[in-house]
Amino acid sequence: MALPQTPDSNPIDYIDEEDFITLEIPWDASGERLDKVLAGALPDYSRNRLKTWVEAGAVTVDGKITRARYLLKGGESVKVFPQEMPEQFAFTPEDIPLDVVYEDDSLIVINKPAGLVVHPAAGNWSGTLLNGLLFHYPELKHLPRAGIVHRLDKETSGLMVVARTDIAQTALVRQLQDRSVGRRYLAWVWGTPLSQGKIQAMVARDQRDRLKMAVHSIQGKPAITLYRRLAIGHFSASPVALLECRLETGRTHQIRVHLESLGFPLLGDPVYRKKVPGSAKELPFHRQALHAYALSLTHPASNERMQWYRLPPQDLLNLMPALGMTADVLPGEPDLERVN
């Protein structure tokens, strides 16, 4: 399957994005062909493409590789590992401005603006961070995904690290896997959460909407988010709060899903909107209010512990007065090793 390889040939995965799709086959699909059910469940991919993936061994049914014409019994667990599409071999360098916070021979730290997609995908085959990296650092074309080891959502701003060598990429992925990369976010939410808390809930794809993630009690991957409240305010009589969140895992949409599950969705989030007050329609902000403001890691070459910090972008700073908050509630450069 088309996953990047470590030097010892063990496949490694993106930590901040699901590289596979898990489907639970309903019982009423008993007797249906696998490729037909896949086509209905994954409309973004053609049936021919899905059939090709099945025949290539990139689809498993209860952990076993099978054939496209396999007749389902119902109740199976199917995993689909999307394979590289022709468009993904056509990445071209583009002169996209990058806010480079730090760089050396091993890594690059980027302050990603909101609105910039990290990696090409359906609907965004150009104009991505990857295209910009290939322009400014042509040597990255030799690395899987141009050295990108984790992602931020398109409308989330903040700090990301990119590897410049295969050794650095393997080291950074392993740090993400063993949870030694420190990542802190600022999140503006509806409601008034407790002064601090730990959210420990499985995250999986929403079975009713494959473009969303959801909290599941049994299915999914373990996910842990710690938070502390920095400030409270109001917007049009609705309570709001500013939180600092720390990730112990990096699941897709983790902070957004976890906070919504507690009844505290992010301001401006167009997807995760349960318990959003009616006053949200008047909010002068139209993306999720989330910024990755601090990052720490062990340098792959020097073994030195390093950290970086960036204030929120201007659109979030401009929002704060409307919430009754001032910039002095924002944290300074954090001690990223501090335990919440």
N, C-alpha and C positions, 0 to 999 in steps of 0.2 A: 504494500500500500504506500501511497505517496506521502510518507512522513519523513521529516529530516532525521538523519542518523547521527548518533554519537560515535566517537572513535571505536568503542567496543561493539558497535552495530546494534545497540538497543535503541528502539525508536523513542524519540522525545516528542512531546506535544506542546502546543501553545498552552500557557497556564491561564491566560486571561480570556480565552475564547474556546468555545466548544468546537473541536475539529471533527467530531462525529455527531450524528443525529441518532437518538434512541427513540424507537417507536414501540409502543405496546399494542399488539394486534388485538382488536376486539373479537369477542367470541363469535359475533355474527359474520365475521369474514371467513369462517370455516369453509374450505373447499375452493376459495379464490386463489388465483395464481399470485405468486409473490410480486412479480413485476407490475401487475395490474394494481395491487394494493399500494405499492410504493408510489406509483404514478398519481394515485388519488390523494395520498398523504403528503406528497412533496411536489406540488404543482410548479415550483420554480425550476424543476428539471424535467426534461423530456423523457418519455417512456423509453426511447431508444438509448438515451444516455444512462438511465438507471439500469437498463438491461445489460449494457456494457460493463457497468460497475459490478453487477452481480456476477457476471461471467469472469470478471477479473479477480474475484475473491474479495472485493471491497465491501461486501454486504454479508453479515452473519445473521443466522436465525438461531436463537438460543445458544450463541457462541460457535455455531458450526457454519462453514461455508457451504452454500447449496447452489441450485440452478434457478434461473429466472422463472422456469415453468413449475417450480416447486409449489405444491398445493398446501396452503396453510391450514392448520387445524384450529386456530383461534387461541388466544392467550399467550402466544409466543412473544419474546423480546427480540426485536430486530435492531441491529446497529448498522448504520450506513456511514462509510468513510468517504466523503466527497473527494473525488480525484481531480487532479489538475485539468482544467478545461483549456481549450485552445487559446482563449483570450488571455489566460494567465501566463502563457509563454510569450506574450506580446508586450510585456511591460517595457515602457520606454522612459528614458530619463526626461524629466521636465524641470524647468527652472522655476521651482516653487520655493519661495523664501522660507528659511528655517530659522527659528530662534534657538540657536545652539548655546546651551548653558555651559557645557564643558565638553572637551574632546581630547583624546590622546590616541596612542597607537592601538589601544585595545577596545575603547568604547566611546560612544557619543551620548550625551544627555540632551534631550530636546524638550523645550517648553511648547507643547502642542497647543495651538489655538482651537477654540471651539469652531466647528464647521469643517474641520479637516479630517477626512477618512484616513485611517491608518494603512489599510491594505486593500488593493483592488478586489472587487467582488461584483456580482451582478448589480448593474445600475451605477457602478462607480469604477469603471475600468481605467480611468485616468484622473489626474488631479489629486492623487493621494500622497500621503507621507512617503510611501515607498518610492513613488515616482521621483519625488524631490530628493530622497536619499541617493538614488541612482545617479542623479545629475551632479550632486555636490560631492559624492564619494563613489566614483565609478567602480572601485574595487569591490564594493558590496555585491555586485552582480554574481560573484562567485559563492556567496553564502545563501543558504536557504532563507527565503523571505527577506533578503537584503539585510540580514542581521537582526531583524525585529524579533524580540523574544516575548513581548507582552503588548497588550493593546489598551487604548482608551476608546470609549464610544465616540462616535463622530462629534457629538455636541458636548462632550466633556473636555475641559481644558486641563493642562497641567503637564507634569514631568513624566518622561518616558526615557528608558535606556535602550540603546541599540548597540549590538556587538559589531566590532570591526574585523574580528578574526574568528575562525572556527573554534579555536581553543576558548576564546572569550565567550562565544555564544553557548558552548556546552557548559561552561562554568556558571554563566548567568542563569541558564535554564535550571541547573541543579540547585542554585540558591533559591529560585522561585519555588521549586519542588519541596525543598526542606524549610521553606517559610522564613529564610534569613534575610530576605529583601524587605526593608522597612518602607511601607507606603502609607502615607496619611493624606486624607482628603478633607476638604471643607464642603459641607452640605447644608443648604438652606431648606428647611422642611416646614410643612404645614403642621400645626399642633404644638404641643409642649411635651416633649419626651422627658423622662426622668433625667436627673443630673448626669448619670452615666449608666451604661449597661453593656451587656454582651448578648449578641444575637447569634444563636447557633441553630441553624435550620437548613435542611437539605434544599438544594436548588436544582431544578431540572427544567426542561422545556415544557411550556404550557401545552397540555394535550389538546386544548381547544383552539389555540392560536400558536402555530409553530414559530412565529416571529418573536414571541415573547418568552420570558423565563418566568418561573413561578416557584413558590415554596411548596415542597411536598413532604409529607411526614415519613414516607418510606422510600420513594424513588428519588433518583438524583444523586448529586455529589455533595459530600459534607461541605459546609460553608460557615465561616465564623467572621463576624464583624464586631469590633468593639467601638464604642462611641462615648464621647463626653460632651455635655452641653456647654457651649461657650457664651451664648447670649439668647435672650428671648425678646420678642417684639410683636407687632401687630401689623396686619394689612387689612384695611377696611373692616375693622373690628374682629378679624379672624386671627387667632394666635399663630405665630411663626417662631422658629428657633434656628439658631446656627449651631451646627454640630461639627466636631472633629471626629472623623472616622478612621479607624486603623484596620487594615485587612490582615487577617491571618491566612486567608485563602484568596484566590483570585478567580472566582467564577464569573461567567458572563452576566453583566448587569447586577452584580451581587449587591452593592450598596442600595441601588434603586429598588430591587426586589425585597431585600430585607427590611428596609425602612417602611416601604408600603405595607408589608405584612403586619407591622405593628400599628398601622394607622397613621403613619407620618410620611406621606409621599413627598418627593422633592418638588419645590416650587418650579413651575414651568415645564415639568416632565410631560411630554405629549403621549406617553405610553402607559406608565404606571400611575394611575390617577384615582384609585379608590379613596374615598373619604376626602376628596378635594372640595373645599367650600365653594359656594356660588360666587364669592368675591374673586375667585381665581381668574374669571373671565376678564377682570379689570387689571390684572397684573401686567405691568409694563416689561415683561420678560418672557421670552418664548423659546427657551431651551432648558434642559434640566440644570438646576443650580448646583453644579458639582465641579469641583476643581481639585486636581491632584497637586497638593501644594508642597509636599516634602517626600524625598526619596533617599534611601540609604542602602548601601550594598558593600560587599567586600570586593576590592579591585581584583580582577582575574589574574593580573600579572604581579602586582606588588603585594597583594594580600592585605593592603591597607584598608581600613574601614573608612568609607567616604560618604558624605551626605550633601544634598542640595535642597534649596528652599526657594519658592517663588510665590509672591503675593498673587491673589486672584486677578484676572484681567479686568479691564475698565468697566465692562458691562455689569459685572457682579459688584464692583465698587460703587457704581452709579445706582444700583438697586438698593443698597443698604439704607440710605436715608428714608426711602419710602416704607421701609420696614421698622423704622424707629431705631436703627442701629448706627453706630459710628465705627470708624475704622479702628479705634483703639481696642475693640473686642477681638480683633483678629490676632491669632497667636503669632509670636515671634518665631525665630528659628528654633525648632523643637529639639529636645533630646530624644532622638528616634529610638533609643534603646530603652526608654522608660516604659514600664509596664502599666497599662491602663488599669 
